[in-house]
Amino acid sequence: MPSLISCHAFSNFVFSKNHLPISPICNNNLSTLSSRFSVSSASLPLQSTSSQLIHAPLEAILFDIDGTLCDSDPIHYHAFVEMLQEVGFNGGVPISEEFFVENISGKHNEELSHLLLPDWEFGKAMQFMDDKEALFRKLAGTELKRLDGLDKLLKWIEDRGLKRAAVTNAPKPNAEMMITNLGLSDFFETVVLAENCERAKPYPDPYLKGLETLNASPKNTIVFEDSISGTKAGVAAGMAVVAVGIRNPEKLLIEAGATYVIKDYNDQKLWNSLEEMSTKAQ
């Protein structure tokens, strides 16, 4: 397992100071859910943020985990639909995919507890979030697969000896499970958890901690992200963000500050950019 960085030294993981009954679900439904889980960019509002340029020579790569290394959003969506229905959220009407993308995806659990359950006592609301994460881990155990082209990119990074870290809003058990199940325990030098940083994404704190831990320059570091909040965090930390647009609308990712959006890690836009940087560095 890679080192896990803590702001207060917890066995080498980075954690946010703020702490932000499971019903059975058939795993066979998840592939169907994944294939239909998509949102029209026209249905969501836009916000503007300045994107950053990618500078050579490249020094480090920072990856988000959920939705960036694997397509986990449909599983999170499924878990939220089930559990929010059980407690009567939205009058028992299942949340829509648009609602999930706009209000839930990429956000930290403390923020979500206030957003989704504002009238609940905080401890009870956070227990609900913990139960939801347990359901996610139960469902995701055999479902997670590396995104297309990721193996090629990881080899490219290793061959060049670039520094690398994972930076996530996910709770520690989720991060450990996903990295282990994806076979990436030996790839990352460190994993930064937002739980013990001063603020979680969309604030830049987790990514700034990643840069500090790797002793890397923001101008020579690329962030790979899939969410609006994560893209904003990477840009706010002064880095170029390549957004993986498998679920979130491309327009929103660009408006959040992404330098460009790729459909997966085989996208020629990515490889043209990496080749150009390699040429400039020579």
KEKE-3310 file (N, C-alpha, C; in steps of 0.2 Angstrom, whole numbers, plus 5000, padded with zeros to 4 digits):
npx = (5004:5003:5011:5001:4997:4996:4990:4994:5003:4998:5002:5008:4997:4987:4975:4955:4953:4940:4926:4919:4853:4858:4851:4849:4856:4856:4871:4871:4863:4871:4880:4871:4866:4878:4880:4869:4871:4872:4873:4865:4874:4868:4858:4863:4869:4882:4899:4912:4930:4947:4958:4973:4990:4999:5016:5032:5048:5039:5035:5027:5013:4996:4983:4965:4954:4940:4930:4940:4951:4944:4927:4917:4906:4893:4890:4891:4880:4869:4870:4867:4854:4846:4848:4844:4830:4826:4825:4816:4819:4816:4803:4802:4804:4815:4832:4838:4849:4854:4853:4862:4874:4875:4874:4880:4891:4908:4909:4913:4909:4905:4901:4890:4882:4876:4870:4861:4854:4849:4841:4844:4852:4870:4879:4870:4868:4880:4883:4874:4880:4891:4886:4881:4893:4898:4889:4892:4906:4903:4895:4905:4915:4918:4916:4924:4935:4950:4950:4949:4964:4971:4982:4992:4995:5000:5011:5019:5021:5028:5040:5046:5050:5042:5035:5022:5005:4990:4975:4961:4944:4937:4933:4945:4943:4937:4946:4957:4951:4948:4961:4968:4960:4961:4973:4984:4992:5006:5010:5007:5016:5012:4996:4984:4972:4957:4952:4959:4965:4964:4954:4942:4941:4931:4941:4959:4967:4969:4976:4987:4993:4997:5007:5016:5020:5026:5036:5035:5033:5019:5018:5024:5016:5003:4986:4974:4957:4939:4928:4918:4920:4933:4941:4940:4947:4960:4964:4964:4974:4984:4988:4988:4974:4968:4953:4943:4931:4920:4908:4903:4897:4905:4906:4904:4915:4925:4921:4924:4938:4946:4960:4959:4947:4946:4940:4944:4959:4965:4963:4967:4970:4976:4988:4994:4997:5006:5016:5020:5025:5035:5044:5047:5054:5066)
npy = (4994:5011:5026:5034:5050:5061:5076:5076:5066:5051:5036:5038:5042:5057:5066:5078:5090:5093:5084:5080:5004:4993:4990:4976:4975:4970:4965:4963:4972:4983:4985:4988:5000:5008:5009:5017:5028:5044:5062:5076:5091:5102:5103:5109:5122:5134:5139:5150:5148:5151:5142:5132:5132:5118:5115:5111:5105:5090:5085:5079:5069:5070:5061:5060:5049:5042:5039:5044:5035:5024:5019:5024:5032:5027:5017:5024:5032:5023:5018:5030:5032:5021:5023:5036:5035:5026:5034:5043:5055:5068:5066:5052:5050:5044:5051:5060:5057:5069:5077:5071:5073:5087:5090:5081:5072:5070:5078:5081:5071:5078:5090:5085:5079:5091:5096:5087:5082:5092:5095:5085:5079:5081:5070:5059:5061:5060:5047:5041:5044:5037:5024:5024:5024:5012:5003:5007:5001:4988:4985:4989:4980:4969:4976:4986:4993:4997:5012:5014:5013:5018:5009:5011:5024:5024:5016:5025:5035:5029:5025:5036:5040:5049:5059:5054:5054:5050:5059:5063:5065:5055:5044:5036:5021:5019:5024:5015:5003:5005:5008:4996:4986:4990:4986:4995:4998:4998:5008:5022:5035:5041:5044:5056:5061:5070:5071:5075:5087:5105:5110:5102:5097:5107:5116:5121:5114:5099:5096:5105:5100:5087:5092:5097:5086:5078:5087:5095:5106:5117:5121:5112:5101:5089:5087:5074:5073:5070:5077:5091:5099:5094:5097:5111:5112:5108:5118:5129:5126:5129:5121:5113:5105:5090:5084:5070:5065:5056:5055:5067:5083:5090:5103:5109:5105:5111:5124:5124:5125:5116:5111:5104:5091:5074:5058:5046:5037:5034:5044:5054:5067:5069:5061:5068:5080:5076:5071:5083:5090:5081:5083:5097:5096:5091)
npz = (5000:4996:5004:5016:5018:5032:5039:5052:5054:5051:5050:5037:5028:5019:5028:5031:5043:5046:5049:5039:5041:5028:5012:5002:4986:4969:4961:4948:4941:4940:4929:4919:4924:4923:4910:4906:4913:4911:4907:4901:4896:4893:4903:4914:4925:4921:4926:4927:4927:4927:4917:4918:4910:4903:4908:4902:4909:4912:4929:4939:4943:4948:4953:4955:4962:4963:4949:4941:4940:4939:4934:4944:4948:4944:4953:4965:4963:4963:4976:4983:4978:4983:4997:5000:4996:5006:5018:5014:5007:4996:4996:4994:4981:4968:4967:4953:4939:4935:4946:4955:4948:4948:4962:4971:4966:4968:4979:4997:5011:5023:5018:5010:5020:5026:5015:5010:5021:5030:5041:5050:5065:5067:5070:5067:5054:5048:5051:5042:5030:5032:5032:5019:5012:5016:5009:4996:4995:4997:4985:4976:4976:4967:4955:4950:4938:4929:4920:4902:4893:4904:4909:4899:4901:4914:4913:4905:4913:4923:4916:4914:4926:4934:4948:4958:4964:4973:4976:4985:4989:4995:5009:5020:5020:5008:4999:5001:4998:4984:4978:4981:4975:4962:4959:4961:4972:4972:4964:4967:4975:4987:4995:4997:5008:5009:5022:5033:5029:5030:5022:5011:4994:4984:4988:4987:4996:4998:4985:4986:4997:4991:4982:4991:4998:4988:4984:4973:4958:4955:4942:4934:4935:4932:4934:4935:4934:4937:4942:4945:4956:4960:4949:4950:4962:4958:4949:4957:4965:4956:4946:4930:4924:4918:4912:4914:4905:4907:4913:4919:4912:4898:4895:4908:4915:4907:4910:4924:4923:4917:4907:4896:4890:4891:4884:4888:4893:4881:4873:4859:4861:4873:4872:4861:4868:4878:4870:4864:4875:4879:4868:4870:4881:4878)
capx = (5000:5007:5011:4995:4999:4992:4993:4996:5006:4995:5005:5010:4991:4985:4968:4953:4951:4933:4923:4913:4852:4859:4846:4852:4855:4859:4876:4870:4860:4876:4882:4866:4866:4883:4879:4864:4872:4874:4869:4866:4877:4863:4853:4866:4872:4889:4902:4918:4936:4953:4962:4981:4993:5004:5023:5038:5047:5034:5038:5023:5006:4992:4976:4959:4953:4933:4928:4946:4955:4939:4921:4914:4900:4886:4889:4889:4873:4865:4870:4863:4847:4843:4848:4840:4823:4824:4824:4811:4822:4813:4796:4803:4805:4823:4835:4839:4856:4856:4854:4868:4880:4876:4874:4883:4897:4915:4909:4915:4904:4902:4897:4884:4877:4873:4866:4856:4850:4850:4838:4846:4858:4876:4881:4866:4869:4887:4882:4870:4885:4896:4882:4881:4900:4899:4886:4897:4911:4900:4894:4910:4921:4920:4914:4929:4939:4953:4948:4952:4970:4975:4988:4996:4997:5004:5018:5022:5023:5034:5046:5049:5051:5038:5032:5014:5001:4982:4972:4954:4939:4935:4935:4950:4942:4935:4952:4961:4948:4949:4968:4970:4956:4963:4980:4988:4995:5013:5011:5007:5021:5008:4989:4982:4965:4955:4949:4963:4967:4960:4947:4942:4940:4934:4947:4965:4971:4972:4981:4993:4997:5000:5013:5021:5023:5030:5041:5034:5031:5013:5018:5026:5012:4997:4981:4969:4951:4933:4922:4918:4924:4940:4944:4941:4953:4967:4965:4965:4981:4989:4990:4984:4969:4965:4947:4941:4924:4916:4901:4902:4897:4912:4905:4905:4922:4929:4920:4927:4945:4950:4964:4955:4943:4947:4935:4947:4966:4967:4961:4973:4972:4981:4994:4997:4999:5011:5022:5023:5029:5042:5048:5050:5059:5073)
capy = (5000:5017:5029:5038:5056:5064:5082:5075:5060:5045:5031:5040:5044:5064:5066:5085:5091:5093:5077:5080:4997:4993:4986:4972:4977:4965:4968:4962:4978:4989:4986:4991:5007:5011:5010:5022:5034:5050:5068:5081:5097:5108:5104:5111:5129:5135:5144:5151:5148:5151:5136:5133:5129:5113:5117:5106:5098:5087:5083:5075:5068:5069:5058:5059:5041:5040:5042:5046:5029:5019:5022:5022:5036:5024:5014:5029:5035:5018:5018:5036:5031:5017:5025:5042:5033:5023:5039:5048:5061:5070:5063:5045:5050:5043:5057:5060:5058:5077:5080:5068:5076:5094:5091:5075:5070:5074:5082:5078:5069:5083:5095:5082:5078:5097:5098:5082:5080:5098:5095:5079:5080:5080:5064:5055:5063:5057:5040:5039:5044:5031:5018:5024:5022:5004:5000:5007:4996:4981:4985:4990:4975:4965:4979:4991:4991:5003:5015:5012:5017:5019:5005:5014:5030:5022:5014:5031:5039:5025:5025:5043:5042:5055:5058:5053:5053:5050:5065:5061:5067:5049:5042:5031:5014:5018:5025:5009:4997:5006:5007:4989:4982:4991:4984:5001:4999:4999:5013:5029:5036:5043:5045:5062:5061:5077:5071:5079:5094:5110:5110:5097:5099:5111:5120:5118:5111:5092:5096:5108:5095:5083:5095:5098:5079:5076:5092:5096:5113:5116:5123:5106:5095:5088:5084:5071:5074:5069:5080:5099:5101:5092:5102:5118:5112:5108:5124:5134:5125:5132:5116:5111:5099:5086:5081:5064:5067:5050:5056:5074:5086:5093:5111:5111:5104:5117:5130:5124:5127:5111:5113:5100:5085:5068:5053:5041:5038:5033:5050:5057:5074:5068:5059:5073:5085:5073:5071:5089:5091:5078:5086:5103:5095:5088)
capz = (5000:4996:5010:5017:5021:5037:5042:5059:5053:5053:5046:5031:5023:5021:5030:5033:5050:5047:5047:5035:5039:5021:5009:4997:4979:4965:4957:4940:4939:4940:4922:4915:4927:4921:4903:4904:4917:4907:4909:4896:4898:4892:4908:4921:4924:4920:4930:4924:4930:4922:4916:4918:4905:4905:4906:4902:4909:4917:4935:4943:4941:4953:4951:4959:4962:4961:4942:4937:4939:4938:4933:4951:4949:4944:4959:4971:4962:4965:4983:4986:4977:4988:5004:5001:4996:5012:5023:5012:5004:4990:4996:4992:4973:4967:4964:4946:4937:4935:4953:4957:4945:4950:4969:4975:4963:4970:4986:5003:5015:5028:5014:5008:5025:5027:5009:5009:5027:5034:5048:5055:5070:5063:5071:5064:5046:5046:5051:5036:5025:5033:5029:5012:5010:5017:5004:4990:4995:4996:4978:4971:4977:4961:4949:4948:4933:4927:4914:4896:4892:4910:4909:4895:4904:4920:4911:4902:4919:4927:4912:4914:4933:4936:4954:4957:4971:4972:4980:4985:4994:4997:5015:5019:5018:5001:4995:5002:4994:4977:4975:4981:4970:4955:4958:4961:4978:4972:4959:4970:4981:4992:4994:5001:5009:5011:5028:5038:5027:5032:5018:5006:4987:4979:4990:4984:5001:4996:4980:4989:5001:4987:4979:4996:4999:4982:4983:4965:4956:4952:4935:4931:4937:4929:4938:4932:4938:4933:4944:4944:4962:4959:4944:4953:4967:4955:4946:4962:4967:4952:4941:4924:4925:4912:4915:4911:4904:4906:4917:4920:4906:4896:4896:4915:4916:4905:4914:4930:4923:4914:4901:4890:4892:4887:4885:4892:4893:4875:4869:4856:4863:4879:4869:4857:4873:4881:4865:4863:4881:4879:4863:4872:4887:4876)
cpx = (5004:5006:5005:4997:4994:4995:4996:4999:5002:4997:5006:5004:4989:4977:4966:4951:4944:4930:4916:4909:4853:4855:4850:4851:4859:4865:4875:4867:4865:4879:4877:4865:4872:4883:4874:4866:4875:4870:4871:4869:4872:4858:4856:4869:4879:4892:4909:4924:4942:4957:4969:4984:4998:5011:5027:5043:5042:5037:5034:5016:5002:4985:4971:4958:4946:4932:4934:4950:4950:4932:4916:4907:4894:4885:4888:4882:4868:4864:4866:4855:4843:4843:4844:4832:4821:4822:4819:4813:4818:4806:4796:4804:4813:4826:4837:4847:4859:4857:4860:4874:4881:4877:4878:4890:4903:4915:4911:4909:4901:4898:4890:4879:4873:4868:4860:4851:4851:4847:4840:4852:4864:4878:4877:4867:4875:4887:4878:4875:4890:4892:4882:4888:4901:4895:4889:4902:4909:4898:4900:4916:4923:4918:4919:4934:4943:4950:4952:4958:4974:4982:4993:4999:5002:5011:5022:5025:5029:5040:5049:5051:5048:5036:5025:5011:4994:4980:4965:4950:4936:4937:4941:4948:4940:4942:4957:4958:4949:4956:4970:4966:4958:4970:4985:4992:5003:5015:5012:5012:5017:5000:4987:4974:4963:4953:4953:4967:4962:4953:4948:4941:4932:4939:4953:4969:4974:4977:4988:4997:5000:5007:5018:5024:5028:5036:5041:5032:5024:5013:5020:5023:5006:4992:4976:4963:4945:4927:4923:4922:4931:4944:4945:4947:4960:4969:4967:4972:4986:4992:4985:4980:4967:4959:4945:4933:4919:4909:4899:4902:4903:4911:4906:4912:4927:4928:4923:4935:4949:4954:4961:4952:4945:4941:4937:4955:4969:4966:4967:4975:4977:4988:4998:5000:5006:5017:5025:5027:5036:5047:5051:5055:5066:5078)
cpy = (5006:5021:5034:5044:5059:5071:5081:5068:5054:5040:5032:5041:5051:5064:5073:5085:5090:5086:5079:5073:4996:4988:4982:4974:4972:4968:4967:4968:4984:4990:4989:4999:5011:5013:5016:5028:5039:5056:5073:5088:5103:5108:5107:5118:5129:5140:5144:5151:5148:5145:5137:5129:5123:5115:5111:5109:5095:5084:5078:5074:5067:5067:5058:5051:5040:5043:5044:5040:5023:5023:5020:5026:5032:5020:5018:5031:5029:5017:5024:5035:5027:5019:5031:5040:5030:5028:5044:5054:5062:5067:5055:5044:5049:5049:5055:5060:5065:5079:5077:5071:5083:5095:5086:5074:5074:5078:5078:5076:5074:5088:5091:5081:5085:5098:5093:5081:5086:5098:5089:5082:5078:5073:5058:5055:5059:5050:5037:5039:5039:5025:5018:5022:5014:5001:5001:5002:4989:4980:4985:4985:4972:4969:4984:4989:4998:5006:5014:5017:5019:5016:5008:5020:5029:5020:5020:5035:5035:5025:5031:5045:5048:5053:5057:5051:5053:5055:5064:5064:5061:5047:5037:5024:5014:5019:5018:5004:4998:5005:5000:4985:4983:4989:4990:5003:5001:5005:5020:5029:5038:5044:5050:5061:5068:5077:5075:5085:5099:5111:5105:5100:5102:5116:5117:5114:5104:5092:5100:5104:5089:5086:5095:5091:5077:5081:5094:5103:5112:5117:5117:5100:5095:5085:5080:5071:5072:5074:5088:5101:5100:5096:5109:5118:5112:5114:5129:5133:5127:5127:5116:5105:5096:5082:5075:5064:5061:5051:5063:5078:5090:5100:5113:5110:5109:5123:5130:5125:5121:5113:5110:5094:5080:5063:5047:5042:5036:5039:5053:5064:5074:5066:5064:5078:5082:5072:5077:5091:5088:5081:5093:5102:5093:5094)
cpz = (5000:5003:5010:5021:5026:5039:5049:5059:5056:5048:5039:5026:5025:5022:5031:5040:5051:5045:5044:5035:5031:5018:5003:4990:4975:4961:4950:4937:4937:4933:4918:4917:4924:4914:4901:4908:4913:4908:4903:4899:4898:4898:4915:4920:4924:4925:4927:4929:4925:4922:4916:4912:4907:4903:4906:4906:4914:4923:4939:4941:4947:4951:4957:4958:4959:4954:4938:4935:4937:4937:4939:4952:4949:4950:4965:4970:4964:4972:4986:4984:4982:4995:5005:5001:5003:5018:5020:5009:4997:4990:4994:4984:4972:4965:4957:4945:4937:4942:4956:4955:4948:4958:4973:4972:4965:4976:4992:5007:5020:5024:5012:5014:5027:5021:5009:5015:5032:5041:5052:5059:5066:5064:5067:5056:5044:5046:5045:5031:5026:5031:5022:5009:5010:5011:4997:4990:4994:4988:4974:4971:4971:4955:4946:4943:4931:4921:4908:4895:4898:4911:4905:4898:4910:4918:4908:4908:4922:4922:4912:4921:4936:4944:4953:4964:4969:4978:4980:4991:4998:5005:5015:5017:5011:4997:4995:4997:4986:4974:4976:4976:4963:4954:4958:4967:4978:4967:4962:4976:4987:4990:4999:5002:5012:5019:5034:5035:5030:5029:5013:4999:4987:4981:4988:4989:5000:4991:4982:4993:4997:4984:4984:4998:4994:4981:4975:4964:4953:4944:4931:4933:4934:4934:4934:4936:4934:4936:4944:4950:4962:4954:4946:4958:4964:4952:4951:4965:4962:4946:4935:4925:4918:4915:4911:4911:4903:4908:4917:4913:4904:4897:4903:4917:4914:4908:4921:4930:4919:4908:4895:4894:4888:4888:4889:4891:4886:4870:4866:4858:4869:4876:4865:4862:4876:4877:4864:4869:4881:4874:4866:4878:4885:4874)
residu = (MET:PRO:SER:LEU:ILE:SER:CYS:HIS:ALA:PHE:SER:ASN:PHE:VAL:PHE:SER:LYS:ASN:HIS:LEU:PRO:ILE:SER:PRO:ILE:CYS:ASN:ASN:ASN:LEU:SER:THR:LEU:SER:SER:ARG:PHE:SER:VAL:SER:SER:ALA:SER:LEU:PRO:LEU:GLN:SER:THR:SER:SER:GLN:LEU:ILE:HIS:ALA:PRO:LEU:GLU:ALA:ILE:LEU:PHE:ASP:ILE:ASP:GLY:THR:LEU:CYS:ASP:SER:ASP:PRO:ILE:HIS:TYR:HIS:ALA:PHE:VAL:GLU:MET:LEU:GLN:GLU:VAL:GLY:PHE:ASN:GLY:GLY:VAL:PRO:ILE:SER:GLU:GLU:PHE:PHE:VAL:GLU:ASN:ILE:SER:GLY:LYS:HIS:ASN:GLU:GLU:LEU:SER:HIS:LEU:LEU:LEU:PRO:ASP:TRP:GLU:PHE:GLY:LYS:ALA:MET:GLN:PHE:MET:ASP:ASP:LYS:GLU:ALA:LEU:PHE:ARG:LYS:LEU:ALA:GLY:THR:GLU:LEU:LYS:ARG:LEU:ASP:GLY:LEU:ASP:LYS:LEU:LEU:LYS:TRP:ILE:GLU:ASP:ARG:GLY:LEU:LYS:ARG:ALA:ALA:VAL:THR:ASN:ALA:PRO:LYS:PRO:ASN:ALA:GLU:MET:MET:ILE:THR:ASN:LEU:GLY:LEU:SER:ASP:PHE:PHE:GLU:THR:VAL:VAL:LEU:ALA:GLU:ASN:CYS:GLU:ARG:ALA:LYS:PRO:TYR:PRO:ASP:PRO:TYR:LEU:LYS:GLY:LEU:GLU:THR:LEU:ASN:ALA:SER:PRO:LYS:ASN:THR:ILE:VAL:PHE:GLU:ASP:SER:ILE:SER:GLY:THR:LYS:ALA:GLY:VAL:ALA:ALA:GLY:MET:ALA:VAL:VAL:ALA:VAL:GLY:ILE:ARG:ASN:PRO:GLU:LYS:LEU:LEU:ILE:GLU:ALA:GLY:ALA:THR:TYR:VAL:ILE:LYS:ASP:TYR:ASN:ASP:GLN:LYS:LEU:TRP:ASN:SER:LEU:GLU:GLU:MET:SER:THR:LYS:ALA:GLN)
# end
